[in-house]
Amino acid sequence: MKTIVLHSTKSRMFRYRDGKIFIDGSFYQNYYGNERKVFQVPEQAKTISVTIGRFTSNEFDISKLQEYNINVFSKISNFWLFLSYLIYLLAMFSLFFDLPKIYRYIGILGLIPIILMFFIEFFKRKGLVVLKSKE
């Protein structure tokens, strides 16, 4: 039996979401998105994939790994969320100084990163969870 350790990077995308671990295409164990998981797989196991919520990872080859520490992280970075919060902060700042023409446009501009995040979350599901060997 091989011992595999999945290390989560505490991504916001994984918060409060349950997942499943698949070994060679068949269900193996449940996995909670923001935790460190240690489990045993048979020696002849070749691939692992993880599904968290509706998002799945590509299959990761575990047959040639020397060390079985695997990082689990999200491709959706917090950049878009940070950008939308920054734009809304600018809109609130313009409200404070009573600049109504500017805050309308900044508020509309702030919707773009949020719409982009929702588009990615609803339509691109395969490959958003990334498995990478921990070095």
C-alpha positions in Angstrom: 0.0 0.0 0.0 1.2 3.5 -0.9 0.5 6.4 1.5 -0.6 9.5 -0.3 -0.9 12.9 1.4 -3.0 15.6 -0.2 -2.1 19.1 1.0 -4.7 21.9 0.4 -3.6 25.4 -0.3 -6.7 26.7 1.6 -8.2 28.2 -1.6 -11.5 30.2 -1.2 -12.9 28.2 -4.1 -12.7 25.0 -1.9 -14.3 26.6 1.2 -17.3 24.6 2.5 -17.2 22.1 -0.4 -17.1 18.4 -0.1 -15.1 16.4 -2.6 -14.3 12.9 -3.8 -11.1 11.1 -4.5 -11.0 8.9 -7.5 -8.3 6.2 -8.0 -8.0 4.8 -11.6 -11.3 6.3 -12.4 -13.4 4.7 -9.6 -14.6 6.4 -6.4 -12.2 5.8 -3.5 -12.9 8.2 -0.6 -14.6 11.5 0.4 -12.5 14.6 0.7 -13.2 18.0 2.3 -11.7 20.8 0.2 -9.7 22.7 2.7 -7.9 20.0 4.7 -4.9 17.8 4.7 -5.8 14.2 3.8 -3.7 11.1 4.4 -4.9 7.8 2.8 -3.6 4.6 1.5 -3.9 3.3 -2.0 -3.0 -0.1 -3.5 0.5 -0.5 -5.1 -0.9 -1.0 -8.6 -2.8 2.3 -8.6 -1.8 4.5 -11.5 -3.9 7.7 -11.5 -5.6 9.9 -9.0 -8.2 12.7 -9.6 -10.0 14.9 -7.2 -13.5 16.4 -7.5 -14.4 19.3 -5.2 -17.9 20.5 -5.6 -18.6 20.5 -9.3 -14.9 21.0 -10.2 -12.6 18.2 -11.2 -8.9 17.8 -11.7 -7.2 16.2 -14.6 -5.9 12.7 -13.9 -2.5 12.8 -12.1 -0.1 9.9 -12.6 1.0 8.5 -9.2 2.7 5.4 -10.5 6.1 7.1 -11.0 6.2 9.4 -8.0 9.0 9.0 -5.5 7.3 10.9 -2.7 3.6 10.9 -2.4 3.0 14.4 -1.2 0.6 16.2 -3.6 -0.6 19.8 -3.5 -4.2 20.5 -4.3 -4.9 24.1 -5.4 -7.3 26.1 -7.5 -6.6 27.7 -10.9 -9.0 30.5 -10.1 -6.9 32.9 -8.2 -8.1 35.5 -5.8 -7.0 38.2 -8.2 -10.4 38.7 -9.7 -12.1 38.9 -6.3 -9.5 41.4 -5.1 -9.9 43.5 -8.3 -13.7 43.7 -7.9 -13.4 44.6 -4.2 -10.8 47.3 -5.1 -13.1 48.8 -7.8 -16.1 48.8 -5.4 -13.9 50.5 -2.8 -13.1 53.2 -5.3 -16.8 53.6 -6.0 -17.5 54.0 -2.2 -14.6 56.5 -2.0 -16.2 58.6 -4.8 -19.5 58.4 -3.0 -17.8 59.8 0.1 -16.6 62.9 -1.9 -20.0 63.1 -3.7 -18.8 62.4 -7.2 -22.0 60.7 -8.6 -20.9 60.6 -12.3 -17.7 58.7 -11.5 -19.2 56.2 -9.0 -21.8 54.9 -11.5 -19.1 54.0 -14.0 -16.8 52.5 -11.4 -19.7 50.4 -10.0 -20.5 49.1 -13.5 -16.8 48.4 -14.1 -16.7 46.5 -10.8 -19.2 44.0 -12.1 -16.9 42.8 -14.8 -14.5 40.7 -12.6 -17.5 39.2 -10.7 -19.2 38.2 -14.0 -15.9 36.7 -15.2 -15.5 34.7 -11.9 -19.1 33.4 -12.2 -18.6 32.5 -15.9 -15.5 30.5 -15.0 -17.2 28.8 -12.1 -20.3 27.8 -14.0 -18.9 26.9 -17.4 -15.4 25.7 -17.0 -15.3 22.8 -14.5 -12.6 20.4 -15.7 -9.1 21.2 -14.7 -9.9 24.0 -12.2 -8.6 21.8 -9.4 -4.9 21.2 -9.9 -2.8 18.4 -8.5 0.9 18.9 -8.4 3.7 17.0 -6.8 5.0 18.7 -3.6 8.7 19.4 -3.9 
